[in-house]
């Protein structure tokens, strides 16, 4: 019976490795009200977020090696960083289209 409890706990903990992706939405309800300054600020925030995600991704192999020594159940094989960066790139393209439509930066 103890073995089954231990196996159940290990299986439950296996899902703990990695984090859930939180991609940004392509468009928002308030996009129509954004000014050129708002659009530029959001694009700057997107660049900072991509830099943070890139840093996170570069640290992932070292994190996985450390976790492998402790418990292989917590290894992070998720594509959360790639998913978020792709979503930010799509949002950034949408913001660029809005800037062009509003003749921002010309």
C-alpha distance (Angstrom), angle and dihedral (degrees) to the residues before:
residue distance angle dihedral
X1 . . .
X2 3.82 . .
X3 3.79 90.8 .
X4 3.80 91.3 55.7
X5 3.79 91.3 50.6
X6 3.80 90.6 49.6
X7 3.80 91.6 48.2
X8 3.80 90.5 48.3
X9 3.80 91.1 51.4
X10 3.80 91.7 48.5
X11 3.79 92.1 50.5
X12 3.80 90.9 48.2
X13 3.80 91.5 50.1
X14 3.80 92.3 47.1
X15 3.79 89.0 76.2
X16 3.81 90.7 59.0
X17 3.80 95.4 77.5
X18 3.79 112.7 105.9
X19 3.75 130.2 -1.4
X20 3.75 135.8 -89.8
X21 3.80 116.0 -98.4
X22 3.80 115.8 -115.0
X23 3.80 104.0 -164.9
X24 3.79 119.9 -171.9
X25 3.78 118.6 -115.2
X26 3.79 118.1 -103.2
X27 3.79 92.9 -129.3
X28 3.78 136.6 8.4
X29 3.78 134.1 -152.7
X30 3.81 90.8 -111.3
X31 3.82 96.5 53.3
X32 3.81 91.0 102.5
X33 3.82 90.7 60.1
X34 3.82 97.4 49.0
X35 3.78 115.7 116.4
X36 3.79 124.9 -146.6
X37 3.82 89.5 -98.1
X38 3.81 91.2 51.9
X39 3.79 91.3 49.2
X40 3.80 92.1 49.8
X41 3.81 91.4 47.7
X42 3.79 92.3 49.9
X43 3.79 91.7 49.4
X44 3.82 89.6 50.1
X45 3.81 89.6 50.5
X46 3.81 88.9 50.1
X47 3.81 90.7 53.4
X48 3.81 90.7 51.1
X49 3.81 91.1 48.4
X50 3.81 91.9 50.5
X51 3.82 89.1 50.6
X52 3.82 89.7 51.4
X53 3.81 91.6 48.2
X54 3.80 91.6 47.8
X55 3.80 89.2 52.4
X56 3.80 90.0 48.9
X57 3.79 90.9 50.8
X58 3.80 92.4 49.8
X59 3.82 90.4 53.9
X60 3.80 93.9 47.9
X61 3.85 97.9 86.9
X62 3.80 91.6 53.6
X63 3.77 90.7 46.6
X64 3.80 91.1 50.8
X65 3.81 92.2 49.5
X66 3.80 91.0 51.7
X67 3.78 92.4 47.2
X68 3.81 91.2 46.3
X69 3.79 88.3 62.4
X70 3.82 92.1 50.9
X71 3.78 103.2 34.5
X72 3.79 129.0 -20.7
X73 3.81 88.8 -151.7
X74 3.80 91.0 79.9
X75 3.82 98.5 53.4
X76 3.79 113.0 133.8
X77 3.80 112.2 -131.9
X78 3.80 95.0 152.4
X79 3.79 123.4 125.0
X80 3.80 92.9 -140.7
X81 3.81 94.0 126.6
X82 3.80 93.3 49.9
X83 3.80 91.0 46.8
X84 3.80 92.2 51.1
X85 3.82 94.6 45.3
X86 3.82 90.6 50.1
X87 3.81 90.8 50.4
X88 3.81 91.6 48.3
X89 3.82 90.8 50.2
X90 3.80 90.4 52.1
X91 3.82 91.1 47.7
X92 3.80 90.4 48.1
X93 3.79 90.1 52.8
X94 3.81 89.4 50.8
X95 3.81 90.2 50.4
X96 3.81 89.5 50.4
X97 3.80 89.6 53.8
X98 3.81 90.0 50.6
X99 3.82 90.6 49.4
X100 3.79 90.6 50.8
X101 3.81 91.9 48.5
X102 3.81 90.1 51.6
X103 3.84 92.8 43.7
X104 3.79 91.8 -121.5
X105 3.79 119.1 175.0
X106 3.79 96.2 13.7
